[in-house]
Amino acid sequence: MAQPSDRTRTFHQLHERGCFVIPNPWDIGSARVLAQLGFKALATTSAGFAWSIGQADHQVTLEATIDHLRVISQAVDVPINADFGDGFGVEPHAVADHVGQAAATGIAGLSIEDSTGDPKNPLFDFALAVERIKAARQAIDRSGTGVLLTSRSEGFIAGRPDIGETVRRLTAYSEAGADCLYAPGLKTMADIKTVVSAVAPKPVNVLMATDFATVADLAAAGVRRISVGGALARTAWTGFLAAAREIAEHGTFAALARSTPGAELNKLFTTSG
């Protein structure tokens, strides 16, 4: 049986007190720069990774994701949390098998969501969703890696923005063995405080994809961890698309003049390599 690594122990310690930002790189370069900027942990983004290999989110295979987790974990020294979607399976036994594979890649944490991808029935039935988290917990315990388990309830980004149901699910996931709770899409401090209070003393992750709050605001509300999902990747693609469209549609190159100089980028990667 494997033993928890120093990075896994550090990741658990980060969740014990205070508030930290865990930004989401999508490749080796973005991971190394974020680590160089001083972030204490990083999290993968399924969307950002998918776009980087020319696919849409949720279309990347389990095999490609496992390889990506291994690559990112080896690229930096800080703990890596894996965006592991729905666990690449519906039934608890499939989730357990795949979580076991992910835990062996060197990650320090992993998240499992309760979204089905079906607009007509966007969330797994409650009982099944709870069993899926129990299976993920058991797989991690069997691995001996100590990987931190985050459970996500997706109602607010899957068309079911019901704070009562979100709290019911997160509370049950906590009881099923989740170490950290996460409801992406919350955008009011009232809802965030409700979740923090409901699952206390377990830590809560909040997704920041816009600027409705600051780190200080969220820390004051009792939030322990702040991620940005695919937002950094979207920001990068926004600049790329604006420059490329300017060239294609107008035959001008103004956006290129605003880009970061190559020498500055080379310096970043020389010092991080």
N, C-alpha and C positions, 0 to 999 in steps of 0.2 A: 504493500500500500504506500502511496505517495505521502509526503509530509507537507504541511503548509510552508510556502516560501517566505522569504523576508518581505517580498512585495505584497503577498497576501496578508501577512500580519500588519504591515503598514496600512493597507487599505482598510482593514477592520478598524484600526486605531483612528483613522480619519473620520470614521462614522460615529465615534464615541462622544465627541464634543465639538462645539464651534460650527462653522459653516464653510464649505469649500466649493470652488467651481471646478467641474470636471468637463472640459471642452471635448469636442468630438472630431478627431482627425479622420481622414479617409484613405490615407496612404502613408508610406514611410516618411516622405518629406514633411507633410503637415504634422505628423506625430512628433518628429524630431524638433521642429520649430516650436511647437506648443510646449514640449518638455523644456526646451531651452529658455522659453519665456518664464519659466518658474512654476508652472502648474504642477501640483503634487500628484495628480492622477489624470488619466485620460480615458475616454470611452469611445468605442467604435460607433459608427453610424451606418446602419444598413443601407439607407438611402444614398449617403455620400459615397460609400464603396460601390454600390450598384452603378451609379452614374459614372464613376471613374473607369468602369470596365464596359461601358456602353449598354447597360441594362437599366430597366426600371426597377424601382424599389419592390421588394418581395418577389423578384424573379430570380434572384441569385440562389444557386444550389447550396445544399448543406456542405458538400465537399469544398466548394469554393470559399464558403464562409469559414470553415475550419482552417483552411490554408491561410486565409487572411488574418485570422486571429493569431495564428502562430507567427506570421510575418511581423505583425504590429507588436506583439509581445517581445519579439527578439530585437526590434528596432530601437527600443528605448529602455531606460532603467526604471521608470516610474510604473506604478500599477496600472493595468489595463482592465477596464470593465467591458464586457462583450454585449453589444446589442444583438440578442439571439432570437429576436422575433417571437414567433409562437412555438419555438422549439423544433420547428421543421416536422411537426407531426400533430395529430389530433389526440390520439389515445395516450394515456399516461405512460404506458410502457415505451412508446416511441420517444416521448419527451425525455424520459429517463436515459434511454440509450444515447440520445444525441447530446444531452447535457454532460454525460460521462465523457464523450469524445471531446467536447469543448473544454472541459476542466483539465484535460491533459495537454492543452496547447501552451500553457504558461500564463493564462489570464488570471487576474486576481478577483474578478467579479463577473456576474452574468445576470442578464435580465430576461424574464419570460413574460409575455403579454397574453391577454385573454381575448384578443381580437380574432375573429374568424376570417375576415376578408370578404364576407358575404354581406352586402348592404341590407338585405332583407332580414338577416339575423346576425348582427355585427359582433355580438359577444358570445363566447361559449356559455352554455347553460351553467348556472351557478355551481351545481354539484360537480360537474365535470371540470370546471375551471379550478376548483379547490383541489381536486384529485391530481390535476396536472402539476400544481405547485408542490403538493406532497411528494409526487414522483421526482421532481427536480431536486427537492431537498434530500431525498433518500439517495439519489445518484451522487450528489456532491459528498454526502457523508461517506458513502462507500468508496469514493475516490481518495479520500484522505487529504485532499488538497486544501481544504478550508476555504474554497471559493465562496465569496459573499453573494448570496442570492437576493436579487431585487425582483419583486413582483409588480407588474404593471396592470392597471385597469384602464382600458382604452376608451371608455364611454364618451369622454369629451372630445375625442378626435375621430370617433367612429359613428357619430350620429345619435348617440344616447347620452346627452349631457345632463345626467341626473346625479346630483351630489349625494343624495341618500343612497342610491344603489352603488355609487362609487365607494362610499364609506363602508357599506355592507361587505362589498367584495374585498377591499383592502384589509379590513379587519379580519376577515376569514383567511386571507392569504397570510397575514401575520401569524395567526394561530396555526396555520399549516406549515410554518417553518421559514417564511421569508425573513431575511435580515433587514431589508430596506423596502419601503413602499413608494409607489410612483404612479401618479395619475396625470399623464401628459395632457395638455390642453387647458388646465386650470388657468384662469386669467383674472381672477379677483382675489384680493387678499382675504376676503371673508371665506371663500371656499378653501383656500390654502390653509388657513388657520383651523378650519373645521377638520380637515384631513390630519393635520399635525396633531391636533388634540385627540382625535379618534384612535390613532394608532400608537400614541405615546406609550412607552419611551422609545419605540422603534424609530429610526431615522426616516426622513422623507426626502425624496428627490423631487425637484420642481424643474420643469422644462421652460427655458426662456428662449422663445423664437421671435419675440418682439421686445419692446422696451417699456412694458407696463410696470416694471418694478426694478429696483436696484439690488445689488448684493446685500447692502445694508438693510433694505426693507425686508428681504426674505430672511435674513439672519435674525432680525428682530421678531419675525413671526414664528421662529423656531425651526425653520428649514435647515437641514443639515447638509444637503448636496444640491448643486445647481448644474444642470447640463444644458446644452444648446442643440442637441439632435443634429439634423442636417443643415442647420442654419449657416454654419461657417462654410460648408460646401456650397450652399446656395449663393452665399455672398461671393465666393470665388467665381462661380459660374455666371453670376450677374455681370461682373466686370468683363469676363471673357466674351459673353454674348453681345454686350454693348459694343465692344471694340470690333468684333467680327462682323456684326450687322452694319456698323458704320462703314467698314471697308466694302462689304458686299453691296450695300444699298446706295451709298453716297460717293464711294471712291475716295474717301478722305481718311486721315490717320490720326486725328486729334487725340483719341483715347490712348493711343500708344505712348504719347508724350507724357501722360500722367502715370505711367507704370513705374514700379519700383526698379531702380537700375540693376542690371545684371551683376555688377560688382558687389552690391549690397547683398543680393541673394547668394552669390557664391561665398561670401563671408559667412553667412548663416550656416550653410551646409558644410563648409570647411571646418568650422569649429564644432559642429555636431557630429561629424562623421567619424 
